Amino acid sequence: MAKVELKQPIVQAIAEEIKDAQSVVLVDYRGLTVAQDTELRKQLREAGIIYKVYKNTMMKRAFEGTEFAGLDNCLEGPSAIAISKDDATAPARILCKFAKDAQALELKGGVVEGTVYDVAGLTELSKIPSREELLSKLLGSIQSPITNFARVIKQIAEQGGEAAPVEAAAETAEAPAETPEAEA
């Protein structure tokens, strides 16, 4: 009876951490050096990802009745859990990148936005840029035409507000196509 009472707070803590999670990824961390583990934890922490080691039985109990129950078959051997509440692809991205250099780190599976993924699926997800990268690319593509427009307006203003040179340039660009030599 006392053992169950001791385990209940841990199960509650896991359940609370996964409650609003965008994604959860399980890894086998055996074989990582202390330096590698410290570096991995630092990278995950900087990305706002919760990374902890729990007993598999505790995680299974916390996963019961949730979308994460599909990870039960991944809970064999030592397991660490990476939980992200903000960026859905961040755990997969960071863990896959880290595993390239640290072969001892082995991804087991994960749930991203309600879908269960195996290692291959997580690897594909890890190739998706972060939300910030996607937003900056979008902003860049939006700013580019605006910047070009502003540059043209500035050139017109520098020429005394006359649009004639631009119109003349457009007419000369069309003119060669109308000449008889261009048809020959």
PyMOL CGO cylinders between C-alpha atoms (Angstrom):
from pymol import cmd
from pymol.cgo import CYLINDER

trace = [
    CYLINDER, 0.00, 0.00, 0.00, 2.80, 2.43, 0.88, 0.3, 1, 1, 1, 1, 1, 1,
    CYLINDER, 2.80, 2.43, 0.88, 4.58, 1.85, -2.47, 0.3, 1, 1, 1, 1, 1, 1,
    CYLINDER, 4.58, 1.85, -2.47, 1.47, 2.86, -4.44, 0.3, 1, 1, 1, 1, 1, 1,
    CYLINDER, 1.47, 2.86, -4.44, 1.12, 6.01, -2.37, 0.3, 1, 1, 1, 1, 1, 1,
    CYLINDER, 1.12, 6.01, -2.37, 4.76, 6.92, -3.06, 0.3, 1, 1, 1, 1, 1, 1,
    CYLINDER, 4.76, 6.92, -3.06, 4.38, 6.35, -6.81, 0.3, 1, 1, 1, 1, 1, 1,
    CYLINDER, 4.38, 6.35, -6.81, 1.13, 8.30, -7.21, 0.3, 1, 1, 1, 1, 1, 1,
    CYLINDER, 1.13, 8.30, -7.21, 2.74, 11.79, -6.99, 0.3, 1, 1, 1, 1, 1, 1,
    CYLINDER, 2.74, 11.79, -6.99, 5.26, 10.81, -9.69, 0.3, 1, 1, 1, 1, 1, 1,
    CYLINDER, 5.26, 10.81, -9.69, 2.49, 9.57, -12.01, 0.3, 1, 1, 1, 1, 1, 1,
    CYLINDER, 2.49, 9.57, -12.01, 0.57, 12.82, -11.30, 0.3, 1, 1, 1, 1, 1, 1,
    CYLINDER, 0.57, 12.82, -11.30, 3.68, 14.89, -12.13, 0.3, 1, 1, 1, 1, 1, 1,
    CYLINDER, 3.68, 14.89, -12.13, 4.14, 13.10, -15.47, 0.3, 1, 1, 1, 1, 1, 1,
    CYLINDER, 4.14, 13.10, -15.47, 0.43, 13.44, -16.28, 0.3, 1, 1, 1, 1, 1, 1,
    CYLINDER, 0.43, 13.44, -16.28, 0.62, 17.17, -15.53, 0.3, 1, 1, 1, 1, 1, 1,
    CYLINDER, 0.62, 17.17, -15.53, 3.70, 17.62, -17.75, 0.3, 1, 1, 1, 1, 1, 1,
    CYLINDER, 3.70, 17.62, -17.75, 2.12, 15.85, -20.73, 0.3, 1, 1, 1, 1, 1, 1,
    CYLINDER, 2.12, 15.85, -20.73, -1.34, 17.39, -20.28, 0.3, 1, 1, 1, 1, 1, 1,
    CYLINDER, -1.34, 17.39, -20.28, -0.91, 20.31, -22.73, 0.3, 1, 1, 1, 1, 1, 1,
    CYLINDER, -0.91, 20.31, -22.73, 2.04, 18.88, -24.65, 0.3, 1, 1, 1, 1, 1, 1,
    CYLINDER, 2.04, 18.88, -24.65, 2.35, 19.48, -28.39, 0.3, 1, 1, 1, 1, 1, 1,
    CYLINDER, 2.35, 19.48, -28.39, 4.76, 16.55, -28.57, 0.3, 1, 1, 1, 1, 1, 1,
    CYLINDER, 4.76, 16.55, -28.57, 6.40, 13.83, -26.51, 0.3, 1, 1, 1, 1, 1, 1,
    CYLINDER, 6.40, 13.83, -26.51, 9.47, 11.89, -27.65, 0.3, 1, 1, 1, 1, 1, 1,
    CYLINDER, 9.47, 11.89, -27.65, 10.97, 8.86, -25.90, 0.3, 1, 1, 1, 1, 1, 1,
    CYLINDER, 10.97, 8.86, -25.90, 14.68, 8.05, -26.12, 0.3, 1, 1, 1, 1, 1, 1,
    CYLINDER, 14.68, 8.05, -26.12, 17.10, 5.44, -24.82, 0.3, 1, 1, 1, 1, 1, 1,
    CYLINDER, 17.10, 5.44, -24.82, 19.95, 7.42, -23.30, 0.3, 1, 1, 1, 1, 1, 1,
    CYLINDER, 19.95, 7.42, -23.30, 22.19, 4.44, -22.33, 0.3, 1, 1, 1, 1, 1, 1,
    CYLINDER, 22.19, 4.44, -22.33, 25.79, 4.95, -23.32, 0.3, 1, 1, 1, 1, 1, 1,
    CYLINDER, 25.79, 4.95, -23.32, 25.81, 8.73, -23.31, 0.3, 1, 1, 1, 1, 1, 1,
    CYLINDER, 25.81, 8.73, -23.31, 28.77, 10.23, -21.53, 0.3, 1, 1, 1, 1, 1, 1,
    CYLINDER, 28.77, 10.23, -21.53, 28.16, 12.70, -18.72, 0.3, 1, 1, 1, 1, 1, 1,
    CYLINDER, 28.16, 12.70, -18.72, 29.36, 15.51, -21.01, 0.3, 1, 1, 1, 1, 1, 1,
    CYLINDER, 29.36, 15.51, -21.01, 26.99, 14.43, -23.79, 0.3, 1, 1, 1, 1, 1, 1,
    CYLINDER, 26.99, 14.43, -23.79, 24.06, 14.14, -21.38, 0.3, 1, 1, 1, 1, 1, 1,
    CYLINDER, 24.06, 14.14, -21.38, 24.81, 17.59, -19.95, 0.3, 1, 1, 1, 1, 1, 1,
    CYLINDER, 24.81, 17.59, -19.95, 25.00, 19.12, -23.44, 0.3, 1, 1, 1, 1, 1, 1,
    CYLINDER, 25.00, 19.12, -23.44, 21.76, 17.41, -24.53, 0.3, 1, 1, 1, 1, 1, 1,
    CYLINDER, 21.76, 17.41, -24.53, 19.91, 18.64, -21.45, 0.3, 1, 1, 1, 1, 1, 1,
    CYLINDER, 19.91, 18.64, -21.45, 21.24, 22.17, -22.06, 0.3, 1, 1, 1, 1, 1, 1,
    CYLINDER, 21.24, 22.17, -22.06, 20.04, 22.22, -25.68, 0.3, 1, 1, 1, 1, 1, 1,
    CYLINDER, 20.04, 22.22, -25.68, 16.60, 20.89, -24.72, 0.3, 1, 1, 1, 1, 1, 1,
    CYLINDER, 16.60, 20.89, -24.72, 16.26, 23.32, -21.80, 0.3, 1, 1, 1, 1, 1, 1,
    CYLINDER, 16.26, 23.32, -21.80, 17.18, 26.28, -24.05, 0.3, 1, 1, 1, 1, 1, 1,
    CYLINDER, 17.18, 26.28, -24.05, 14.40, 25.22, -26.44, 0.3, 1, 1, 1, 1, 1, 1,
    CYLINDER, 14.40, 25.22, -26.44, 11.89, 25.10, -23.57, 0.3, 1, 1, 1, 1, 1, 1,
    CYLINDER, 11.89, 25.10, -23.57, 11.64, 21.30, -23.60, 0.3, 1, 1, 1, 1, 1, 1,
    CYLINDER, 11.64, 21.30, -23.60, 11.13, 19.26, -20.44, 0.3, 1, 1, 1, 1, 1, 1,
    CYLINDER, 11.13, 19.26, -20.44, 13.55, 16.31, -20.40, 0.3, 1, 1, 1, 1, 1, 1,
    CYLINDER, 13.55, 16.31, -20.40, 13.41, 13.77, -17.58, 0.3, 1, 1, 1, 1, 1, 1,
    CYLINDER, 13.41, 13.77, -17.58, 14.06, 10.13, -16.82, 0.3, 1, 1, 1, 1, 1, 1,
    CYLINDER, 14.06, 10.13, -16.82, 11.18, 8.20, -15.29, 0.3, 1, 1, 1, 1, 1, 1,
    CYLINDER, 11.18, 8.20, -15.29, 10.45, 4.53, -14.73, 0.3, 1, 1, 1, 1, 1, 1,
    CYLINDER, 10.45, 4.53, -14.73, 8.53, 2.99, -17.61, 0.3, 1, 1, 1, 1, 1, 1,
    CYLINDER, 8.53, 2.99, -17.61, 5.71, 1.81, -15.32, 0.3, 1, 1, 1, 1, 1, 1,
    CYLINDER, 5.71, 1.81, -15.32, 5.20, 5.38, -14.12, 0.3, 1, 1, 1, 1, 1, 1,
    CYLINDER, 5.20, 5.38, -14.12, 5.01, 6.70, -17.68, 0.3, 1, 1, 1, 1, 1, 1,
    CYLINDER, 5.01, 6.70, -17.68, 2.62, 3.90, -18.71, 0.3, 1, 1, 1, 1, 1, 1,
    CYLINDER, 2.62, 3.90, -18.71, 0.26, 4.85, -15.88, 0.3, 1, 1, 1, 1, 1, 1,
    CYLINDER, 0.26, 4.85, -15.88, 0.46, 8.54, -16.76, 0.3, 1, 1, 1, 1, 1, 1,
    CYLINDER, 0.46, 8.54, -16.76, -0.16, 7.79, -20.48, 0.3, 1, 1, 1, 1, 1, 1,
    CYLINDER, -0.16, 7.79, -20.48, -3.31, 5.71, -19.77, 0.3, 1, 1, 1, 1, 1, 1,
    CYLINDER, -3.31, 5.71, -19.77, -6.37, 7.20, -21.42, 0.3, 1, 1, 1, 1, 1, 1,
    CYLINDER, -6.37, 7.20, -21.42, -4.39, 9.88, -23.27, 0.3, 1, 1, 1, 1, 1, 1,
    CYLINDER, -4.39, 9.88, -23.27, -3.15, 10.24, -26.85, 0.3, 1, 1, 1, 1, 1, 1,
    CYLINDER, -3.15, 10.24, -26.85, 0.27, 9.18, -25.54, 0.3, 1, 1, 1, 1, 1, 1,
    CYLINDER, 0.27, 9.18, -25.54, -0.93, 5.64, -24.69, 0.3, 1, 1, 1, 1, 1, 1,
    CYLINDER, -0.93, 5.64, -24.69, 0.31, 4.66, -28.18, 0.3, 1, 1, 1, 1, 1, 1,
    CYLINDER, 0.31, 4.66, -28.18, 3.85, 4.92, -26.83, 0.3, 1, 1, 1, 1, 1, 1,
    CYLINDER, 3.85, 4.92, -26.83, 3.42, 1.98, -24.42, 0.3, 1, 1, 1, 1, 1, 1,
    CYLINDER, 3.42, 1.98, -24.42, 5.26, -0.40, -26.78, 0.3, 1, 1, 1, 1, 1, 1,
    CYLINDER, 5.26, -0.40, -26.78, 8.27, 1.99, -26.75, 0.3, 1, 1, 1, 1, 1, 1,
    CYLINDER, 8.27, 1.99, -26.75, 8.59, 1.76, -22.97, 0.3, 1, 1, 1, 1, 1, 1,
    CYLINDER, 8.59, 1.76, -22.97, 11.18, -1.00, -22.74, 0.3, 1, 1, 1, 1, 1, 1,
    CYLINDER, 11.18, -1.00, -22.74, 14.65, -0.52, -21.31, 0.3, 1, 1, 1, 1, 1, 1,
    CYLINDER, 14.65, -0.52, -21.31, 15.80, 2.80, -19.87, 0.3, 1, 1, 1, 1, 1, 1,
    CYLINDER, 15.80, 2.80, -19.87, 13.65, 5.65, -21.15, 0.3, 1, 1, 1, 1, 1, 1,
    CYLINDER, 13.65, 5.65, -21.15, 13.89, 9.41, -21.02, 0.3, 1, 1, 1, 1, 1, 1,
    CYLINDER, 13.89, 9.41, -21.02, 11.02, 11.64, -22.06, 0.3, 1, 1, 1, 1, 1, 1,
    CYLINDER, 11.02, 11.64, -22.06, 11.24, 14.95, -23.91, 0.3, 1, 1, 1, 1, 1, 1,
    CYLINDER, 11.24, 14.95, -23.91, 8.08, 17.09, -23.69, 0.3, 1, 1, 1, 1, 1, 1,
    CYLINDER, 8.08, 17.09, -23.69, 7.36, 20.27, -25.65, 0.3, 1, 1, 1, 1, 1, 1,
    CYLINDER, 7.36, 20.27, -25.65, 4.35, 22.44, -24.95, 0.3, 1, 1, 1, 1, 1, 1,
    CYLINDER, 4.35, 22.44, -24.95, 5.15, 25.07, -27.61, 0.3, 1, 1, 1, 1, 1, 1,
    CYLINDER, 5.15, 25.07, -27.61, 7.09, 23.84, -30.66, 0.3, 1, 1, 1, 1, 1, 1,
    CYLINDER, 7.09, 23.84, -30.66, 5.72, 20.49, -31.83, 0.3, 1, 1, 1, 1, 1, 1,
    CYLINDER, 5.72, 20.49, -31.83, 8.79, 19.48, -33.85, 0.3, 1, 1, 1, 1, 1, 1,
    CYLINDER, 8.79, 19.48, -33.85, 11.50, 20.79, -31.49, 0.3, 1, 1, 1, 1, 1, 1,
    CYLINDER, 11.50, 20.79, -31.49, 12.12, 17.57, -29.49, 0.3, 1, 1, 1, 1, 1, 1,
    CYLINDER, 12.12, 17.57, -29.49, 12.42, 15.46, -32.66, 0.3, 1, 1, 1, 1, 1, 1,
    CYLINDER, 12.42, 15.46, -32.66, 14.62, 18.07, -34.33, 0.3, 1, 1, 1, 1, 1, 1,
    CYLINDER, 14.62, 18.07, -34.33, 17.02, 18.49, -31.39, 0.3, 1, 1, 1, 1, 1, 1,
    CYLINDER, 17.02, 18.49, -31.39, 17.18, 14.79, -30.48, 0.3, 1, 1, 1, 1, 1, 1,
    CYLINDER, 17.18, 14.79, -30.48, 17.74, 13.61, -34.08, 0.3, 1, 1, 1, 1, 1, 1,
    CYLINDER, 17.74, 13.61, -34.08, 20.45, 16.21, -34.63, 0.3, 1, 1, 1, 1, 1, 1,
    CYLINDER, 20.45, 16.21, -34.63, 22.13, 15.26, -31.35, 0.3, 1, 1, 1, 1, 1, 1,
    CYLINDER, 22.13, 15.26, -31.35, 21.90, 11.52, -32.14, 0.3, 1, 1, 1, 1, 1, 1,
    CYLINDER, 21.90, 11.52, -32.14, 23.95, 12.05, -35.33, 0.3, 1, 1, 1, 1, 1, 1,
    CYLINDER, 23.95, 12.05, -35.33, 27.00, 12.91, -33.22, 0.3, 1, 1, 1, 1, 1, 1,
    CYLINDER, 27.00, 12.91, -33.22, 26.13, 10.80, -30.17, 0.3, 1, 1, 1, 1, 1, 1,
    CYLINDER, 26.13, 10.80, -30.17, 25.35, 7.34, -31.57, 0.3, 1, 1, 1, 1, 1, 1,
    CYLINDER, 25.35, 7.34, -31.57, 24.49, 6.08, -28.08, 0.3, 1, 1, 1, 1, 1, 1,
    CYLINDER, 24.49, 6.08, -28.08, 21.31, 8.20, -28.06, 0.3, 1, 1, 1, 1, 1, 1,
    CYLINDER, 21.31, 8.20, -28.06, 18.52, 6.14, -29.58, 0.3, 1, 1, 1, 1, 1, 1,
    CYLINDER, 18.52, 6.14, -29.58, 15.08, 7.49, -30.41, 0.3, 1, 1, 1, 1, 1, 1,
    CYLINDER, 15.08, 7.49, -30.41, 12.23, 5.10, -29.58, 0.3, 1, 1, 1, 1, 1, 1,
    CYLINDER, 12.23, 5.10, -29.58, 9.10, 6.87, -30.76, 0.3, 1, 1, 1, 1, 1, 1,
    CYLINDER, 9.10, 6.87, -30.76, 6.93, 9.86, -30.12, 0.3, 1, 1, 1, 1, 1, 1,
    CYLINDER, 6.93, 9.86, -30.12, 3.59, 11.58, -30.38, 0.3, 1, 1, 1, 1, 1, 1,
    CYLINDER, 3.59, 11.58, -30.38, 3.43, 14.87, -32.24, 0.3, 1, 1, 1, 1, 1, 1,
    CYLINDER, 3.43, 14.87, -32.24, 0.14, 16.77, -32.23, 0.3, 1, 1, 1, 1, 1, 1,
    CYLINDER, 0.14, 16.77, -32.23, -1.81, 13.60, -31.45, 0.3, 1, 1, 1, 1, 1, 1,
    CYLINDER, -1.81, 13.60, -31.45, -0.16, 11.31, -34.02, 0.3, 1, 1, 1, 1, 1, 1,
    CYLINDER, -0.16, 11.31, -34.02, 2.10, 8.43, -32.95, 0.3, 1, 1, 1, 1, 1, 1,
    CYLINDER, 2.10, 8.43, -32.95, 5.39, 8.26, -34.89, 0.3, 1, 1, 1, 1, 1, 1,
    CYLINDER, 5.39, 8.26, -34.89, 8.10, 5.63, -35.06, 0.3, 1, 1, 1, 1, 1, 1,
    CYLINDER, 8.10, 5.63, -35.06, 11.79, 6.49, -35.37, 0.3, 1, 1, 1, 1, 1, 1,
    CYLINDER, 11.79, 6.49, -35.37, 11.58, 6.95, -39.16, 0.3, 1, 1, 1, 1, 1, 1,
    CYLINDER, 11.58, 6.95, -39.16, 8.61, 9.29, -38.77, 0.3, 1, 1, 1, 1, 1, 1,
    CYLINDER, 8.61, 9.29, -38.77, 10.39, 11.32, -36.10, 0.3, 1, 1, 1, 1, 1, 1,
    CYLINDER, 10.39, 11.32, -36.10, 13.44, 11.59, -38.35, 0.3, 1, 1, 1, 1, 1, 1,
    CYLINDER, 13.44, 11.59, -38.35, 11.27, 13.01, -41.14, 0.3, 1, 1, 1, 1, 1, 1,
    CYLINDER, 11.27, 13.01, -41.14, 9.60, 15.44, -38.71, 0.3, 1, 1, 1, 1, 1, 1,
    CYLINDER, 9.60, 15.44, -38.71, 13.01, 16.58, -37.50, 0.3, 1, 1, 1, 1, 1, 1,
    CYLINDER, 13.01, 16.58, -37.50, 13.68, 17.99, -40.98, 0.3, 1, 1, 1, 1, 1, 1,
    CYLINDER, 13.68, 17.99, -40.98, 10.81, 20.49, -40.64, 0.3, 1, 1, 1, 1, 1, 1,
    CYLINDER, 10.81, 20.49, -40.64, 12.16, 23.93, -39.73, 0.3, 1, 1, 1, 1, 1, 1,
    CYLINDER, 12.16, 23.93, -39.73, 11.13, 25.49, -36.45, 0.3, 1, 1, 1, 1, 1, 1,
    CYLINDER, 11.13, 25.49, -36.45, 8.14, 27.81, -36.27, 0.3, 1, 1, 1, 1, 1, 1,
    CYLINDER, 8.14, 27.81, -36.27, 10.50, 30.78, -35.91, 0.3, 1, 1, 1, 1, 1, 1,
    CYLINDER, 10.50, 30.78, -35.91, 12.47, 29.77, -39.03, 0.3, 1, 1, 1, 1, 1, 1,
    CYLINDER, 12.47, 29.77, -39.03, 9.27, 29.38, -41.04, 0.3, 1, 1, 1, 1, 1, 1,
    CYLINDER, 9.27, 29.38, -41.04, 7.97, 32.76, -39.83, 0.3, 1, 1, 1, 1, 1, 1,
    CYLINDER, 7.97, 32.76, -39.83, 11.24, 34.50, -40.69, 0.3, 1, 1, 1, 1, 1, 1,
    CYLINDER, 11.24, 34.50, -40.69, 11.16, 32.97, -44.20, 0.3, 1, 1, 1, 1, 1, 1,
    CYLINDER, 11.16, 32.97, -44.20, 7.57, 34.14, -44.62, 0.3, 1, 1, 1, 1, 1, 1,
    CYLINDER, 7.57, 34.14, -44.62, 8.44, 37.61, -43.37, 0.3, 1, 1, 1, 1, 1, 1,
    CYLINDER, 8.44, 37.61, -43.37, 11.42, 37.73, -45.75, 0.3, 1, 1, 1, 1, 1, 1,
    CYLINDER, 11.42, 37.73, -45.75, 9.26, 36.78, -48.72, 0.3, 1, 1, 1, 1, 1, 1,
    CYLINDER, 9.26, 36.78, -48.72, 6.69, 39.43, -47.75, 0.3, 1, 1, 1, 1, 1, 1,
    CYLINDER, 6.69, 39.43, -47.75, 9.34, 42.12, -47.22, 0.3, 1, 1, 1, 1, 1, 1,
    CYLINDER, 9.34, 42.12, -47.22, 11.11, 41.52, -50.53, 0.3, 1, 1, 1, 1, 1, 1,
    CYLINDER, 11.11, 41.52, -50.53, 8.40, 43.02, -52.82, 0.3, 1, 1, 1, 1, 1, 1,
    CYLINDER, 8.40, 43.02, -52.82, 7.86, 45.88, -50.36, 0.3, 1, 1, 1, 1, 1, 1,
    CYLINDER, 7.86, 45.88, -50.36, 11.59, 46.65, -50.34, 0.3, 1, 1, 1, 1, 1, 1,
    CYLINDER, 11.59, 46.65, -50.34, 11.71, 46.61, -54.16, 0.3, 1, 1, 1, 1, 1, 1,
    CYLINDER, 11.71, 46.61, -54.16, 8.66, 48.89, -54.32, 0.3, 1, 1, 1, 1, 1, 1,
    CYLINDER, 8.66, 48.89, -54.32, 10.24, 51.29, -51.84, 0.3, 1, 1, 1, 1, 1, 1,
    CYLINDER, 10.24, 51.29, -51.84, 13.45, 51.34, -53.90, 0.3, 1, 1, 1, 1, 1, 1,
    CYLINDER, 13.45, 51.34, -53.90, 11.51, 52.28, -57.08, 0.3, 1, 1, 1, 1, 1, 1,
    CYLINDER, 11.51, 52.28, -57.08, 9.57, 55.00, -55.25, 0.3, 1, 1, 1, 1, 1, 1,
    CYLINDER, 9.57, 55.00, -55.25, 12.84, 56.40, -53.89, 0.3, 1, 1, 1, 1, 1, 1,
    CYLINDER, 12.84, 56.40, -53.89, 14.37, 56.47, -57.40, 0.3, 1, 1, 1, 1, 1, 1,
    CYLINDER, 14.37, 56.47, -57.40, 11.32, 58.31, -58.72, 0.3, 1, 1, 1, 1, 1, 1,
    CYLINDER, 11.32, 58.31, -58.72, 11.54, 60.81, -55.86, 0.3, 1, 1, 1, 1, 1, 1,
    CYLINDER, 11.54, 60.81, -55.86, 15.26, 61.36, -56.53, 0.3, 1, 1, 1, 1, 1, 1,
    CYLINDER, 15.26, 61.36, -56.53, 14.47, 62.14, -60.18, 0.3, 1, 1, 1, 1, 1, 1,
    CYLINDER, 14.47, 62.14, -60.18, 12.14, 64.94, -59.16, 0.3, 1, 1, 1, 1, 1, 1,
    CYLINDER, 12.14, 64.94, -59.16, 8.98, 62.88, -58.96, 0.3, 1, 1, 1, 1, 1, 1,
    CYLINDER, 8.98, 62.88, -58.96, 8.89, 62.26, -62.70, 0.3, 1, 1, 1, 1, 1, 1,
    CYLINDER, 8.89, 62.26, -62.70, 7.82, 58.81, -63.81, 0.3, 1, 1, 1, 1, 1, 1,
    CYLINDER, 7.82, 58.81, -63.81, 8.75, 59.53, -67.45, 0.3, 1, 1, 1, 1, 1, 1,
    CYLINDER, 8.75, 59.53, -67.45, 12.14, 57.73, -67.36, 0.3, 1, 1, 1, 1, 1, 1,
    CYLINDER, 12.14, 57.73, -67.36, 10.45, 54.55, -66.12, 0.3, 1, 1, 1, 1, 1, 1,
    CYLINDER, 10.45, 54.55, -66.12, 7.76, 54.80, -68.84, 0.3, 1, 1, 1, 1, 1, 1,
    CYLINDER, 7.76, 54.80, -68.84, 10.38, 55.52, -71.46, 0.3, 1, 1, 1, 1, 1, 1,
    CYLINDER, 10.38, 55.52, -71.46, 12.35, 52.47, -70.37, 0.3, 1, 1, 1, 1, 1, 1,
    CYLINDER, 12.35, 52.47, -70.37, 9.22, 50.36, -70.68, 0.3, 1, 1, 1, 1, 1, 1,
    CYLINDER, 9.22, 50.36, -70.68, 8.58, 51.68, -74.23, 0.3, 1, 1, 1, 1, 1, 1,
    CYLINDER, 8.58, 51.68, -74.23, 12.16, 50.99, -75.34, 0.3, 1, 1, 1, 1, 1, 1,
    CYLINDER, 12.16, 50.99, -75.34, 11.90, 47.46, -73.97, 0.3, 1, 1, 1, 1, 1, 1,
    CYLINDER, 11.90, 47.46, -73.97, 8.84, 46.88, -76.16, 0.3, 1, 1, 1, 1, 1, 1,
    CYLINDER, 8.84, 46.88, -76.16, 10.19, 48.68, -79.22, 0.3, 1, 1, 1, 1, 1, 1,
    CYLINDER, 10.19, 48.68, -79.22, 12.67, 46.05, -80.50, 0.3, 1, 1, 1, 1, 1, 1,
    CYLINDER, 12.67, 46.05, -80.50, 9.92, 43.42, -80.77, 0.3, 1, 1, 1, 1, 1, 1,
    CYLINDER, 9.92, 43.42, -80.77, 7.98, 45.70, -83.18, 0.3, 1, 1, 1, 1, 1, 1,
    CYLINDER, 7.98, 45.70, -83.18, 10.86, 46.47, -85.55, 0.3, 1, 1, 1, 1, 1, 1,
    CYLINDER, 10.86, 46.47, -85.55, 11.11, 44.56, -88.82, 0.3, 1, 1, 1, 1, 1, 1,
    CYLINDER, 11.11, 44.56, -88.82, 14.70, 43.48, -88.04, 0.3, 1, 1, 1, 1, 1, 1,
    CYLINDER, 14.70, 43.48, -88.04, 13.50, 41.60, -84.93, 0.3, 1, 1, 1, 1, 1, 1,
    CYLINDER, 13.50, 41.60, -84.93, 11.09, 39.56, -87.08, 0.3, 1, 1, 1, 1, 1, 1,
    CYLINDER, 11.09, 39.56, -87.08, 13.78, 38.50, -89.53, 0.3, 1, 1, 1, 1, 1, 1,
]
cmd.load_cgo(trace, "trace")
